[in-house]
Amino acid sequence: CHAVLTDYFGDKEGLFRAALLVNFDPAELATSVASGPRTTIGSRLVRQFFTMYDTAEFRTAVLALLRTAMTDSDTALMLRELIVNRAAPVLATQAVGERPQKQVILAMTTLMGVVIGRYVVGLPELAEASLDDLVADLGPVVQRYFDGTYTTVGT
């Protein structure tokens, strides 16, 4: 993984800069998604999240960032800070429940898992799914995190 990083980006800082050069600001994404009705935020988040991955430049940079974060603690820290300090606080304003920040993190990591299954592993059910299918399948799941109904008491 380090060799791939060096070949494409020079070093971790280069990778981080490349990821940011794709015009991605997690706070902007979060603000855009949070601007509509709370009752449909799950579908909006899924749609916007996966629409970004349709751009090859964004997908290449962010997947390299995710791959590197899995084996490099400095890159993981940078990614964590982007999520925790930029995106999650904005989205948490739309979550109903006792721990809105946790709910948003669960929603975001659910989507990151699908990104890995779709783009890294290439699971056919995910890789071949249309954007509308992803929204239909994942929107209600993500919505439950925002609604605070993702757990059941006593199970």
BELHU-V692221 format. One record per residue. N is the residue number from 1. RES is the residue in three letters. PSI is psi as a letter, one per 20 degrees, with the letter a starting at -180 (NA if undefined). BURIAL is b if it has 9 or more other ideal C-beta (glycine too) atoms within 8 Angstrom, else e. Layout:
N_RES_PSI_BURIAL, N_RES_PSI_BURIAL
This chain:
1_CYS_h_b, 2_HIS_h_e, 3_ALA_g_e, 4_VAL_g_b, 5_LEU_g_b, 6_THR_g_b, 7_ASP_g_e, 8_TYR_h_e, 9_PHE_i_b, 10_GLY_g_e, 11_ASP_a_e, 12_LYS_g_b, 13_GLU_h_e, 14_GLY_g_b, 15_LEU_g_b, 16_PHE_g_b, 17_ARG_g_b, 18_ALA_g_b, 19_ALA_h_b, 20_LEU_h_e, 21_LEU_i_e, 22_VAL_k_b, 23_ASN_l_e, 24_PHE_o_b, 25_ASP_o_e, 26_PRO_h_b, 27_ALA_h_b, 28_GLU_g_e, 29_LEU_g_b, 30_ALA_g_b, 31_THR_g_b, 32_SER_g_e, 33_VAL_h_b, 34_ALA_i_b, 35_SER_i_e, 36_GLY_a_e, 37_PRO_p_e, 38_ARG_h_e, 39_THR_i_e, 40_THR_j_b, 41_ILE_h_b, 42_GLY_g_b, 43_SER_g_b, 44_ARG_g_b, 45_LEU_g_b, 46_VAL_g_b, 47_ARG_g_b, 48_GLN_g_b, 49_PHE_g_b, 50_PHE_h_b, 51_THR_h_e, 52_MET_h_b, 53_TYR_i_b, 54_ASP_i_e, 55_THR_o_e, 56_ALA_g_e, 57_GLU_g_e, 58_PHE_g_b, 59_ARG_g_b, 60_THR_g_e, 61_ALA_g_b, 62_VAL_h_b, 63_LEU_h_b, 64_ALA_g_b, 65_LEU_g_b, 66_LEU_g_b, 67_ARG_g_b, 68_THR_h_b, 69_ALA_h_b, 70_MET_h_e, 71_THR_i_e, 72_ASP_o_b, 73_SER_h_e, 74_ASP_g_e, 75_THR_h_b, 76_ALA_g_b, 77_LEU_g_e, 78_MET_g_b, 79_LEU_g_b, 80_ARG_g_e, 81_GLU_h_b, 82_LEU_g_b, 83_ILE_g_b, 84_VAL_h_b, 85_ASN_h_e, 86_ARG_g_b, 87_ALA_g_b, 88_ALA_g_b, 89_PRO_h_b, 90_VAL_g_b, 91_LEU_h_b, 92_ALA_h_b, 93_THR_i_e, 94_GLN_i_e, 95_ALA_p_b, 96_VAL_p_e, 97_GLY_r_e, 98_GLU_h_e, 99_ARG_m_e, 100_PRO_h_b, 101_GLN_g_b, 102_LYS_g_e, 103_GLN_g_b, 104_VAL_g_b, 105_ILE_g_b, 106_LEU_g_b, 107_ALA_g_b, 108_MET_h_b, 109_THR_h_e, 110_THR_g_b, 111_LEU_h_b, 112_MET_h_b, 113_GLY_g_e, 114_VAL_h_b, 115_VAL_g_b, 116_ILE_g_b, 117_GLY_h_b, 118_ARG_g_b, 119_TYR_h_b, 120_VAL_g_b, 121_VAL_h_e, 122_GLY_k_e, 123_LEU_p_e, 124_PRO_g_e, 125_GLU_h_e, 126_LEU_g_b, 127_ALA_h_b, 128_GLU_i_e, 129_ALA_q_b, 130_SER_r_e, 131_LEU_g_b, 132_ASP_h_e, 133_ASP_g_e, 134_LEU_g_b, 135_VAL_g_b, 136_ALA_h_e, 137_ASP_g_b, 138_LEU_h_b, 139_GLY_g_b, 140_PRO_h_e, 141_VAL_g_b, 142_VAL_h_b, 143_GLN_h_b, 144_ARG_h_b, 145_TYR_g_b, 146_PHE_h_b, 147_ASP_i_b, 148_GLY_k_b, 149_THR_k_e, 150_TYR_i_e, 151_THR_q_e, 152_THR_p_e, 153_VAL_p_e, 154_GLY_j_e, 155_THR_NA_e
